[in-house]
Amino acid sequence: MLSKTEVKYIQSLGHKKRREEEKLFLAEGNKLVAELIREIPGQLFRLYATEEFFQTHPDAEKIPVKHIITEEELQRISQQQTPNQALAIINYFPVKEISKLENEWYLALDGIRDPGNMGTIIRLAEWFGISNIICSPDCADIYNPKVVQATMGSIIRVNVVEKDLYTFLADQQIPVVGAVLGGKELSSFKFPAAGVLVIGNEANGISTEVMRLLTHQLMIPRFGEAESLNAAIATSIFLWEMKRS
Amino acid sequence: MLSKTEVKYIQSLGHKKRREEEKLFLAEGNKLVAELIREIPGQLFRLYATEEFFQTHPDAEKIPVKHIITEEELQRISQQQTPNQALAIINYFPVKEISKLENEWYLALDGIRDPGNMGTIIRLAEWFGISNIICSPDCADIYNPKVVQATMGSIIRVNVVEKDLYTFLADQQIPVVGAVLGGKELSSFKFPAAGVLVIGNEANGISTEVMRLLTHQLMIPRFGEAESLNAAIATSIFLWEMKRS
């Protein structure tokens, strides 16, 4: 039986300020929590799950602090519309600092605000073998519950660091590629072996400062009348084009 | 001042059953509603908008039945978390029936359930110049408010018909392409000039029956560890690959 204080504490981790004070975040759902137990059991601070979850996931036994809760209790502590068996409180990931960009591809996110886009882009990065993402400070918090859910577990394996993009990128000796209206057609571009792909804000695109650092301005041509492509969709097309060749 | 009955009536159009009885659906937001007024004013059954909206959109004057409402009233009738100036009730679009597939590309959606994916795929279709989408009956309702919002207006211009996919596609003499685990690598495939691209359900992929009709089984190769790609993302990569060459 969860106490009121405990319920309130868990709910409070829905807020960024509280997460940063505690260095803890929430992850939910049968599949994601099972993956966390398998991959990073040492980072699980608390596990709340239904009897069914514990019966079907015997390795949950090894988590030191765990609680069997009812569906109703799960509903109370969940940030999801349809909670599914389990909720975990997780320690923040250790960030691998990045100072000099090496001989591989990086993603730089310049003000991605929508948590669904943010999470989908982290998942895409992993699919396409990008290990590091550099975020501007105005991006959605990667520990926002909606971001965590949308990554579908990729958040465990992709390293995300926060930087002032302009200052950071200005120091690098590496191609910087971005989507710009009127840029060169994407399919005609030969991606070099390494570089930074910059993805701009959903409404305003790449910021004026960062735009000045682009060494290659590219564009996804439009074949119909639609006004724009979603930021995660544009990312997927760029990453596919980078890797297909 | 909106009456309780009117508020209830508008809210009821959030439900599929009610929409189908009335052949009406909801569209919201400054940008989308402005586009509807510009493109299909004759289909606007009712317009509810704030004074600010009417001041900045003089062509709203031509809509026969319109109401100036307050922000509070908009909040009460809206399906959105953050309503934005306007809500319109729209007549269903006339469906252009499709019997024989012609010399162009079509999308066939086999059980796309998530309204966000459904709307994003309609928007993608328009971007890549696909004019017709064939949906299985278990797809998300295209008039679901979340689908309408996610299309960002493309729902006006893309023709969507509902069909039993297996029966319909079995009769066609046209390539049928789909994403299948273990399929041929996508970038090695030369897309013919016309065909049907089948996108499967988010959890289960293409249904067993429809799978038998595929003339080409393709796969997006994975470069990292991520388990899967979202259905809308996979669609974008297929459509890009189809059009890039």
Interface residues (C-beta under 8 A of the other chain):
Chain A: G116 T120 R123 L124 A125 E126 W127 F128 G129 I130 S131 M152 G153 S154 R157 L186 S187 I220 P221 R222 F223 G224 E225 A226 E227 S228 L229 N230 A232 I233 S236 I237 W240 E241 K243 R244 S245
Chain B: G116 T120 R123 L124 A125 E126 W127 F128 G129 I130 S131 M152 G153 S154 R157 L186 S187 I220 P221 R222 F223 G224 E225 A226 E227 S228 L229 N230 A232 I233 S236 I237 W240 E241 K243 R244 S245
